[in-house]
């Protein structure tokens, strides 16, 4: 899962470098932030610093 997220992040970064329109840039930036947050969550779950189970 983390490999796919890392690939997605790299693709979004490439898209962002080539994006010209402000609306398109904002959309890609938002998608990039979400993918980075997902990757951070996945990495935290892998190293055990975050419990993968919901608190309830």
C-alpha positions, 0 to 999 in steps of 0.5 A: 500500500505504501508503494502505491501511495509513494507512486501516486505522490510522485505522479501528483508532484509531476502534475503539479509542476506542469499545471498552469491553471490556478484551479487545476493547481489547487485541485492537485495540491489538495490531492497531494496533501491527502495522499501525503497524509494517507502515507504518513498514517500508513507509515505510522501504523507500520511502525506501531506508533499509531493503533490501526483499530478505531478507539471504540 
